[in-house]
Amino acid sequence: SLASVGPPARTPIYGLTLFGGGSMHAAAQFSRAAKASRLILRVVVCILVGTAVLKFRGILGSSFGPHDALWSAPNPIFPMFSERSVLSLAGLLELLVAAYLWRRPPGIASFTLVLWISATFFLYHTTLKTITAVPSCKCLGFTRGPLGAVQNDVSLALLAVLFASGLVGCLASLANRRRLRIGGETTL
């Protein structure tokens, strides 16, 4: 029999403790949602680490070559810094956010951070496109070749994936939080 005498059993799931009736059904639903959320965060981490590596490869790979002048030029948005400095800071920020996301369980804070970083980078792209005649974002580290010509489009597509992941993750986290509160008492 599923009925028991005494206080309701506690079921810890990804840092949450569920109480009360219906907790097993809520636990199963939450478990599937948590796995999907974790997968989304892993994809986000891969994108952030990949773009950071490409930035550093571009900066370090061309530092001693003929394209060094491109990286030493002032950044159009932050003219007090060189392109190399701005993209190095962006790459470092990506790696720090990726490390944070890798270690944290999926939740509203993690997905809000994904929304924040994607919105910040999108604002940078939009501002760059607005103030320059030819958008010259070197966000993926390429200054020439076939990828150099399309890196703006690829970068914006990756930002769209990051933003959509953050938005879906935030909404799913809020829905799970609400569903768990309705199904029983929750401790977050």
C-alpha positions in Angstrom: 0.0 0.0 0.0 1.2 3.5 -0.8 -0.5 5.0 2.3 1.8 5.3 5.3 1.4 6.4 8.8 3.5 9.3 10.1 5.0 12.4 8.5 5.4 12.4 4.7 8.6 11.0 3.3 11.3 13.4 2.0 12.6 12.9 -1.5 15.7 14.9 -2.4 16.0 15.7 -6.0 18.7 18.0 -7.4 18.9 20.1 -4.2 15.1 20.2 -3.7 13.2 18.3 -1.0 9.6 17.4 -1.9 6.9 16.7 0.7 3.3 15.6 0.6 1.0 13.7 -1.7 1.8 13.3 -5.3 5.5 13.9 -4.7 6.6 10.8 -6.6 4.8 11.9 -9.8 6.2 15.4 -9.3 9.6 13.9 -8.7 9.5 11.9 -12.0 8.4 15.0 -13.9 11.0 17.1 -12.2 13.7 14.5 -12.9 13.0 14.6 -16.7 12.9 18.4 -16.7 16.1 18.5 -14.7 17.9 16.2 -17.2 16.7 18.4 -20.1 17.8 21.5 -18.2 21.2 20.0 -17.5 21.6 19.1 -21.2 20.7 22.6 -22.2 23.3 24.0 -19.8 25.9 21.6 -21.2 25.2 22.8 -24.7 25.5 26.4 -23.5 28.8 25.6 -21.7 30.1 24.0 -25.0 29.2 27.1 -27.0 30.8 29.5 -24.4 34.0 27.5 -24.1 34.2 27.0 -27.9 33.8 30.7 -28.7 36.3 31.6 -25.9 38.8 29.2 -27.4 38.3 30.6 -30.9 38.8 34.2 -29.5 42.1 33.2 -27.8 43.2 31.2 -30.8 42.6 34.2 -33.0 44.3 36.7 -30.7 47.3 34.5 -29.8 47.7 33.0 -33.3 47.9 36.3 -35.1 49.8 38.2 -32.4 53.1 37.7 -34.1 51.9 37.7 -37.7 51.0 40.3 -40.3 47.5 40.7 -38.8 48.8 42.0 -35.5 47.7 45.6 -36.4 44.1 44.4 -36.6 44.2 43.2 -33.0 46.1 46.3 -31.8 43.6 48.8 -33.3 41.3 50.6 -30.9 37.9 48.9 -30.4 35.1 50.9 -32.0 32.9 50.7 -28.9 35.6 51.0 -26.3 38.2 53.1 -28.0 40.4 53.3 -24.9 41.1 49.6 -25.3 42.5 47.5 -28.2 40.5 44.8 -30.0 42.8 42.3 -28.3 42.0 43.6 -24.8 38.2 43.7 -25.4 38.1 40.2 -26.9 40.4 38.8 -24.2 38.1 40.1 -21.5 35.0 38.7 -23.4 36.8 35.3 -23.7 37.7 35.4 -20.0 34.1 36.2 -19.1 32.8 33.4 -21.3 35.1 30.9 -19.5 34.1 32.2 -16.0 30.4 31.9 -16.9 31.0 28.4 -18.4 32.8 27.2 -15.2 30.0 28.6 -13.0 27.4 26.9 -15.1 29.3 23.6 -15.2 29.4 23.4 -11.4 25.9 24.6 -10.6 22.7 22.6 -10.9 20.2 23.8 -13.4 17.9 26.5 -12.0 16.6 30.0 -12.5 20.0 31.6 -11.5 21.9 29.6 -14.1 19.5 30.4 -16.9 19.3 34.0 -15.9 23.1 34.2 -16.2 22.8 32.7 -19.7 20.2 35.3 -20.6 22.4 38.1 -19.2 25.6 37.1 -21.1 23.7 36.6 -24.4 21.9 39.9 -24.1 25.2 41.7 -23.3 26.9 40.2 -26.3 23.9 40.9 -28.5 23.9 44.5 -27.4 27.6 44.7 -28.3 26.9 43.3 -31.8 24.0 45.7 -32.3 26.0 48.7 -31.2 28.9 47.7 -33.4 26.7 47.3 -36.4 25.1 50.7 -35.7 28.3 52.7 -35.3 30.4 51.2 -38.0 29.7 51.0 -41.7 31.1 47.5 -42.0 30.6 45.4 -38.9 34.0 44.2 -38.0 33.3 41.9 -35.1 36.1 39.4 -34.6 34.2 37.6 -31.9 35.1 34.1 -33.3 38.8 35.1 -33.8 38.8 35.0 -37.6 40.1 38.0 -39.5 40.4 36.4 -43.0 39.3 33.3 -45.0 35.8 32.0 -45.5 34.9 32.1 -41.8 36.1 35.6 -41.5 33.5 36.8 -43.9 30.6 35.0 -42.2 31.6 35.2 -38.5 29.1 37.9 -37.8 26.3 35.7 -38.9 27.6 32.7 -37.1 28.2 34.7 -34.0 24.7 36.1 -34.0 23.2 32.6 -34.6 25.1 31.3 -31.6 23.9 34.2 -29.5 20.3 33.4 -30.6 20.8 29.8 -29.4 22.2 31.1 -26.1 19.3 33.5 -25.6 16.7 30.9 -26.5 18.3 28.4 -24.1 18.3 30.9 -21.3 14.7 31.9 -21.9 13.4 28.3 -22.2 15.4 27.3 -19.1 14.1 30.3 -17.1 10.5 29.5 -18.1 10.9 25.8 -17.4 12.5 26.5 -14.0 9.6 28.8 -13.1 7.1 26.2 -14.3 8.7 23.5 -12.3 8.9 25.6 -9.2 5.2 26.5 -9.5 4.2 22.8 -10.2 6.2 21.6 -7.2 4.5 24.2 -4.9 1.1 23.2 -6.1 1.8 19.4 -5.7 3.1 19.8 -2.2 5.3 21.8 0.1 8.7 22.6 -1.3 12.0 23.7 0.1 14.3 25.5 -2.4 
